[in-house]
Amino acid sequence: MNEKSKQPEASKGIPAKETSAKESATEIRYVNLYESEEKVYTRRITGFFQRLRRFTSAPLMLGFLLMPWLVIDGRPAMLFDLPARQFNILWMTFSPQDGVYLAWLLIIAAFLLFTVTVMVGRVWCGFTCPQTVWTQMYMWAEFLCEGDRNKRIKLDSQKWSMEKFLRKAAKHAIWIAIALVTAITFVGYFTPIRELAINFFTFQVDLTAAFWVLFFTGATYGNAGFMREQVCKYMCPYARFQSVMYDHDTLAVWYNKERGEKRGPRKIGEDYKAQGLGDCIDCSWCVQVCPVNIDIREGLQAECIDCGLCIDACDSVMEKMNYPLGLISFTTEDAVAKKKVNIMRPRVLGYAAVLLVMVGFFVYSLATRMPLLVEVMRDRGTQMYRVNEDKVLNVYTLKIENLDRKTHVYDVSVHGDFNYEIQGYKAPPILEGEILTVPVRVAVKRSELKGEKNTVSFKVVARENPEIVISHNTTFIGPSK
């Protein structure tokens, strides 16, 4: 959806009518769902928040790019091997049965996002969101090849020439290079990246990997190169529900209307207050540097990503004009209205308490997690039980998955209310990540059974480390009499 003010009638060839201040204040705004977005030309600015964005995004970017290349104990530090159904994360190996950890992690991330948003607004969007980080890199390529805002506007308005072609070609070449590196790195989390990179550039990569590399290359190129602010404004759900989490004490980017209004140009050193003007000189730099093309002077808006670039731009202008800084600043609505600010409020404490409890349980669960997976299934291909002389036998399929980083030999025993014994199991060494599936028989004297259904427990213990042990209960079926 694209919201824009109604175009002046003079721009349509019709003389504009004079309107009073009251009429302009109540002017109806029209929404054209089919109007195309105007290209946003952002001005390059330096300042505290621009440097802060680099310091916060650089570690995340380096972690994303380097993690698939790291090797721990002879294997990639992070590899989601879907065909083998194994997910290697640092020193741990997970299986699809460990999906509960992923659910916990997503819930923790959601509550962390809620807590941060209640306290400091959409700083995730402005400083660490991948869409913002990649868009920032693409804007840097624009500045490198085409110049700053005014030069890019002038270049786009010119007719095609060799200089324009070379500048545009260089920009798109850098865009495609960034997108290709991004795609290979992302696919490298699902297939060994060293083989992927070599095979891709030697044209020996398989079709599936090639498809996903090209797909994510195109997606990155389109999102960061062309869609940009439209992703933040129209596609990201975070902008839609952030207003529910904001309150009067949430830190966000605010414009001080009491100090800034009435806007108007003036000369340095001029007594502007005698003319009834505020500190805002109406230079529009705060709009020109905004990556989502909004005017923060119109108040808090859903599109604002709290990147702070408008603060840097406004502070640089205030410094040139010898005015106090902070006309636009990170503050709260109550602080702007000169009311009491309450930072440690119930919502923040509640979110923080829930988050702390969940993180504690998550860490404890990971610390006590057993690097072993055991499944016991009754063999469907045989009768429910067999009687051999004076013994009753049940056949099971035993599945042992070694999730440890070492090779283990697992001993298996059975326990229950009766003297069960296991038959047909030999303890072979099971390599890291290997799954052993073997049929086993459990026998018990018929004279000991006292019912048709009985409980039997399989106990699997690593011979090299007795602390790695799992018990699995199942049913033992016997004759009714």
TIVEX-691604 format. One line per 5 residues: their letters; for each residue x, y, z of C-alpha. Coordinates in Angstrom, 2 decimals, padded with zeros to 5 digits. Layout:
# residues N
a> X/Y/Z  ...
***
This chain:
# residues 481
mneks> 000.00/000.00/000.00  001.36/003.43/-000.90  000.19/006.47/001.06  000.81/009.87/-000.49  -000.73/013.26/-000.13
kqpea> -003.01/014.41/-002.90  -001.02/016.13/-005.65  -001.43/019.90/-005.92  -003.83/020.90/-008.63  -001.20/023.13/-010.22
skgip> 000.89/020.05/-011.01  -002.01/018.73/-013.08  -002.36/021.88/-015.15  -005.17/023.34/-012.98  -004.55/026.53/-011.00
akets> -004.16/025.77/-007.33  -006.81/027.21/-005.03  -005.81/029.15/-001.96  -006.74/027.32/001.20  -006.86/028.51/004.76
akesa> -004.75/027.00/007.52  -007.82/025.25/008.90  -008.65/023.68/005.53  -005.05/022.52/004.96  -004.97/020.96/008.43
teiry> -008.01/018.85/007.61  -006.92/018.00/004.07  -008.06/014.55/002.96  -005.27/012.14/002.08  -005.87/009.68/-000.73
vnlye> -004.39/006.22/-001.04  -003.54/004.88/-004.48  -002.95/001.16/-004.27  -001.62/001.02/-007.84  000.77/003.96/-007.82
seekv> 004.41/002.93/-008.22  006.98/003.82/-005.61  009.30/006.72/-006.34  012.98/005.88/-006.24  014.58/006.87/-002.95
ytrri> 017.88/008.72/-003.21  019.52/008.69/000.20  022.15/011.21/001.23  025.34/009.78/002.74  025.90/011.01/006.28
tgffq> 028.47/010.43/009.01  027.88/010.53/012.72  027.51/008.53/015.90  024.61/006.31/014.81  026.13/005.62/011.40
rlrrf> 029.31/004.40/013.11  027.24/002.42/015.60  025.47/000.64/012.73  028.83/-000.47/011.37  030.01/-001.75/014.75
tsapl> 026.80/-003.72/015.36  026.42/-005.15/011.88  030.08/-006.04/011.26  030.27/-008.89/013.84  027.03/-010.39/012.55
mlgfl> 028.25/-010.16/008.96  031.61/-011.72/009.78  029.91/-014.49/011.75  027.60/-015.25/008.83  030.43/-015.32/006.28
lmpwl> 033.01/-017.23/008.33  030.94/-019.81/010.20  030.56/-022.32/007.30  034.34/-022.20/006.72  035.28/-022.98/010.32
vidgr> 036.20/-026.59/011.12  035.81/-028.21/014.56  037.16/-031.73/015.06  037.42/-032.29/011.32  033.92/-031.18/010.34
pamlf> 032.20/-027.83/009.56  031.35/-025.83/012.65  027.80/-025.38/011.38  026.25/-027.70/008.81  022.58/-028.59/008.40
dlpar> 022.86/-031.89/006.57  019.26/-032.46/005.46  019.78/-035.76/003.55  021.52/-037.29/006.57  019.06/-035.62/008.95
qfnil> 021.91/-034.29/011.08  022.45/-030.71/012.21  025.97/-029.95/013.38  026.23/-026.79/015.47  029.69/-026.15/016.94
wmtfs> 030.45/-029.07/019.28  026.97/-030.59/019.22  025.01/-032.73/016.78  021.22/-032.58/016.65  018.63/-034.76/014.94
pqdgv> 015.05/-034.01/013.79  013.85/-035.39/017.15  015.58/-032.42/018.77  013.15/-030.03/017.11  011.95/-028.94/020.55
ylawl> 015.22/-027.01/020.95  014.49/-025.09/017.77  010.99/-024.27/019.04  012.45/-023.08/022.35  015.03/-020.97/020.53
liiaa> 012.38/-019.30/018.37  010.23/-018.53/021.41  013.25/-017.07/023.22  014.08/-014.96/020.16  010.48/-013.70/020.05
fllft> 010.47/-012.69/023.72  013.89/-011.10/023.32  012.50/-009.07/020.43  009.48/-008.07/022.53  011.68/-007.01/025.45
vtvmv> 014.04/-004.98/023.27  011.14/-003.35/021.41  009.37/-002.29/024.60  012.60/-000.72/025.85  014.31/000.76/022.76
grvwc> 011.90/000.40/019.85  012.88/-001.02/016.45  016.65/-000.96/016.94  016.78/-004.51/015.56  015.47/-003.18/012.26
gftcp> 017.76/-000.18/012.19  021.04/-001.80/013.23  021.11/-005.59/012.82  018.31/-006.74/010.50  019.79/-008.54/007.45
qtvwt> 017.62/-006.44/005.13  019.12/-003.27/006.63  022.69/-004.58/006.63  022.60/-005.75/003.01  020.83/-002.57/001.88
qmymw> 023.56/-000.56/003.59  026.21/-002.46/001.61  024.34/-001.86/-001.63  024.02/001.86/-000.83  027.78/001.95/-000.25
aeflc> 028.28/000.49/-003.75  025.98/003.18/-005.15  027.96/005.91/-003.44  031.26/004.40/-004.62  030.23/004.18/-008.28
egdrn> 027.70/006.98/-008.77  028.44/009.50/-006.04  026.24/011.05/-003.38  022.54/011.84/-003.60  022.62/014.88/-005.91
krikl> 025.08/013.23/-008.30  022.90/010.11/-008.54  019.80/012.17/-009.26  021.68/014.08/-011.95  023.14/010.87/-013.41
dsqkw> 019.71/009.22/-013.67  018.24/012.27/-015.39  020.98/012.30/-018.03  020.80/010.48/-021.34  022.79/007.30/-021.71
smekf> 026.49/007.86/-022.29  029.65/005.82/-021.89  030.29/007.32/-018.45  026.75/006.55/-017.29  026.98/003.01/-018.65
lrkaa> 030.31/002.32/-016.95  029.12/003.71/-013.60  025.89/001.71/-013.72  027.71/-001.43/-014.86  030.26/-001.14/-012.04
khaiw> 027.50/-000.68/-009.47  025.54/-003.70/-010.66  028.71/-005.78/-010.87  029.42/-005.08/-007.18  025.76/-005.80/-006.35
iaial> 025.89/-009.16/-008.13  029.23/-010.03/-006.47  027.80/-009.32/-003.00  024.66/-011.31/-003.83  026.69/-014.27/-005.14
vtait> 028.92/-014.38/-002.05  025.80/-014.18/000.12  024.10/-017.02/-001.75  027.13/-019.34/-001.70  027.58/-018.68/002.02
fvgyf> 023.92/-019.37/002.78  023.83/-022.58/000.75  027.13/-023.47/002.45  025.20/-023.96/005.68  023.44/-026.94/004.04
tpire> 026.27/-028.46/002.03  030.06/-028.35/002.64  031.04/-024.90/001.43  034.55/-025.74/000.26  033.29/-028.31/-002.21
lainf> 030.38/-026.05/-003.16  032.59/-023.05/-003.96  035.11/-025.06/-005.97  032.45/-026.97/-007.90  030.39/-023.85/-008.59
ftfqv> 033.22/-021.86/-010.15  034.48/-024.90/-012.08  030.94/-025.59/-013.35  030.83/-029.03/-011.72  028.18/-028.27/-009.12
dltaa> 025.03/-030.39/-009.10  021.80/-028.87/-010.38  020.09/-028.63/-006.98  022.92/-026.65/-005.39  023.28/-024.48/-008.52
fwvlf> 019.56/-023.68/-008.47  019.60/-022.54/-004.85  022.77/-020.48/-005.30  021.25/-018.68/-008.29  017.90/-018.33/-006.53
ftgat> 019.38/-016.66/-003.44  021.64/-014.55/-005.62  018.59/-013.18/-007.39  016.67/-012.75/-004.14  019.50/-010.79/-002.51
ygnag> 020.03/-008.70/-005.64  016.33/-007.84/-005.83  015.71/-007.23/-002.13  018.75/-005.10/-001.32  019.11/-003.51/-004.74
fmreq> 015.56/-002.59/-005.72  012.93/-003.39/-003.10  014.81/-002.03/-000.09  012.44/000.19/001.92  009.39/-001.58/000.45
vckym> 010.37/-004.74/002.34  010.47/-002.77/005.60  007.29/-000.81/004.92  004.99/-003.38/003.33  006.39/-006.92/003.65
cpyar> 007.90/-007.09/007.14  005.29/-008.04/009.77  007.35/-006.42/012.53  006.24/-002.96/011.43  002.61/-004.03/011.67
fqsvm> 002.59/-005.15/015.30  005.29/-002.94/016.79  002.70/-000.33/017.80  001.18/-002.87/020.19  004.48/-003.05/022.11
ydhdt> 005.24/000.68/022.16  004.20/002.84/025.11  004.94/006.37/026.32  008.27/005.28/027.83  009.66/003.39/024.81
lavwy> 012.86/004.87/023.45  012.47/005.86/019.80  013.47/008.58/017.37  011.48/011.73/018.14  011.39/015.24/016.72
nkerg> 010.97/018.02/019.31  008.14/020.02/017.80  008.05/022.54/020.65  011.63/023.48/019.92  011.66/023.05/016.15
ekrgp> 008.46/024.77/015.05  007.84/027.00/013.24  010.18/025.81/010.49  011.87/028.08/008.03  015.19/028.99/006.37
rkige> 017.46/031.60/007.84  021.07/032.77/007.81  023.71/031.77/010.35  023.69/034.21/013.26  020.31/035.68/012.34
dykaq> 017.81/036.35/015.14  015.30/033.79/013.92  013.26/033.81/017.10  012.28/037.40/016.43  010.72/036.11/013.21
glgdc> 008.72/033.50/015.13  010.84/030.59/013.85  012.01/027.50/015.70  015.32/025.67/015.47  014.33/023.62/012.39
idcsw> 015.64/025.35/009.27  013.55/023.05/007.04  016.62/021.74/005.18  014.99/018.29/004.73  018.26/016.50/005.45
cvqvc> 016.43/014.26/007.92  014.26/013.08/005.02  017.11/012.78/002.53  019.13/010.42/004.73  016.15/008.25/005.73
pvnid> 016.40/004.77/004.14  012.60/004.33/004.25  011.90/007.87/002.95  009.75/009.24/005.76  009.70/012.63/007.48
iregl> 010.28/012.11/011.20  008.97/015.63/011.81  005.48/014.32/011.13  005.71/012.17/014.25  006.34/008.52/015.04
qaeci> 005.44/006.32/012.06  005.22/002.58/011.52  007.81/002.76/008.73  010.51/004.22/011.02  013.24/001.64/011.72
dcglc> 015.02/003.67/014.45  018.30/003.72/012.53  019.18/007.18/013.89  020.49/008.56/010.58  018.09/011.50/010.81
idacd> 019.62/012.29/014.21  023.11/012.39/012.70  021.90/014.57/009.83  020.04/017.00/012.09  022.91/017.22/014.58
svmek> 025.35/018.07/011.77  023.07/020.92/010.64  022.54/022.17/014.20  026.31/022.18/014.68  026.79/024.32/011.56
mnypl> 024.08/026.71/012.72  025.56/026.87/016.26  022.30/025.56/017.71  022.01/023.03/020.55  022.04/019.42/019.39
glisf> 019.17/017.00/019.93  016.36/018.56/017.91  015.86/014.98/016.73  016.98/012.42/019.30  016.49/008.98/020.78
tteda> 014.09/009.67/023.62  010.62/008.80/024.88  007.26/010.38/024.26  006.95/011.32/027.93  010.41/012.89/027.89
vakkk> 009.46/015.03/024.88  006.29/016.07/026.69  008.40/016.82/029.82  006.64/014.17/031.87  008.10/011.67/034.28
vnimr> 009.95/008.85/032.52  009.50/005.33/033.91  012.12/002.97/032.47  011.62/-000.06/034.76  007.90/-000.50/034.21
prvlg> 005.84/-003.71/034.67  005.89/-004.64/030.97  009.67/-004.54/030.81  010.07/-006.47/034.06  007.51/-009.06/032.97
yaavl> 009.14/-009.67/029.58  012.60/-009.77/031.16  011.52/-012.27/033.83  009.90/-014.62/031.31  012.94/-014.32/029.05
lvmvg> 015.34/-015.09/031.90  013.38/-018.19/032.93  013.22/-019.51/029.36  016.93/-018.92/028.74  017.74/-020.70/032.02
ffvys> 015.67/-023.76/031.10  017.12/-023.78/027.58  020.73/-023.67/028.80  020.05/-026.33/031.45  018.37/-028.58/028.88
latrm> 021.33/-028.25/026.50  023.84/-028.84/029.29  022.11/-032.03/030.41  021.25/-033.23/026.92  022.29/-036.83/026.23
pllve> 024.24/-037.24/022.94  022.36/-040.45/022.22  019.04/-041.28/020.60  017.31/-044.62/021.16  014.11/-045.92/019.58
vmrdr> 012.52/-049.32/020.20  009.75/-050.49/017.89  007.88/-053.75/017.87  008.56/-055.76/014.73  005.40/-055.54/012.65
gtqmy> 006.43/-058.35/010.36  006.11/-061.12/012.95  003.41/-062.35/015.23  002.94/-060.48/018.50  004.80/-063.12/020.47
rvned> 006.26/-066.58/020.08  006.53/-069.44/022.51  009.77/-071.43/022.36  009.71/-074.36/024.78  009.20/-072.69/028.18
kvlnv> 010.03/-069.13/027.05  007.99/-066.32/025.53  009.78/-064.19/022.93  009.03/-060.71/021.51  010.92/-059.29/018.53
ytlki> 011.86/-055.59/018.43  013.70/-053.27/016.08  016.34/-051.37/018.05  017.60/-048.06/016.64  020.66/-046.40/018.20
enldr> 021.93/-043.03/016.91  025.30/-041.78/018.12  025.09/-037.98/018.48  028.43/-037.70/020.26  031.63/-036.49/018.63
kthvy> 033.34/-039.85/019.33  032.88/-043.45/018.26  031.14/-045.54/020.91  030.23/-049.15/021.62  026.83/-049.35/023.28
dvsvh> 025.81/-052.16/025.61  022.11/-053.00/025.73  020.25/-054.64/028.62  016.57/-055.17/029.42  014.86/-054.74/032.76
gdfny> 011.40/-055.15/034.19  009.29/-056.97/036.76  010.57/-060.32/035.48  013.91/-061.80/034.50  014.06/-060.62/030.89
eiqgy> 017.03/-061.44/028.70  018.08/-060.02/025.36  019.06/-062.22/022.43  020.64/-061.50/019.06  022.41/-058.24/019.92
kappi> 026.10/-057.76/019.30  027.69/-054.46/020.30  029.49/-053.04/017.23  031.32/-049.68/017.28  029.03/-046.86/016.09
legei> 030.75/-043.90/014.46  029.89/-040.26/015.10  026.51/-039.49/013.57  025.96/-043.13/012.56  022.64/-044.90/013.10
ltvpv> 022.52/-048.61/013.98  019.27/-050.44/013.28  019.17/-054.08/014.39  016.45/-056.63/015.26  016.65/-058.06/018.79
rvavk> 014.68/-060.66/020.73  013.60/-060.39/024.33  012.77/-063.62/026.18  011.31/-064.45/029.56  010.12/-067.68/031.16
rselk> 006.45/-068.26/030.55  005.92/-069.26/034.16  006.99/-065.78/035.33  004.51/-063.81/033.22  001.38/-062.78/035.06
geknt> -000.46/-060.85/032.37  -000.92/-060.34/028.65  000.78/-056.90/028.60  003.91/-056.17/030.58  006.42/-053.34/030.68
vsfkv> 010.00/-053.88/029.65  012.78/-051.26/029.69  015.72/-051.17/027.27  018.84/-049.61/028.80  021.55/-048.43/026.39
varen> 024.93/-047.44/027.89  028.09/-046.23/026.16  030.89/-048.59/027.13  033.54/-045.84/027.01  031.45/-043.34/028.99
peivi> 028.82/-044.81/031.36  027.35/-041.34/031.87  025.88/-041.58/028.35  022.87/-043.73/029.12  019.22/-043.80/028.01
shntt> 016.33/-046.02/029.06  013.36/-046.67/026.78  010.17/-048.34/027.96  007.99/-050.49/025.71  005.42/-053.26/025.96
figps> 006.10/-056.99/026.20  003.22/-059.15/024.93  002.57/-062.64/026.29  -000.19/-065.25/026.21  -003.35/-064.50/028.12
k> -003.01/-067.68/030.17
***
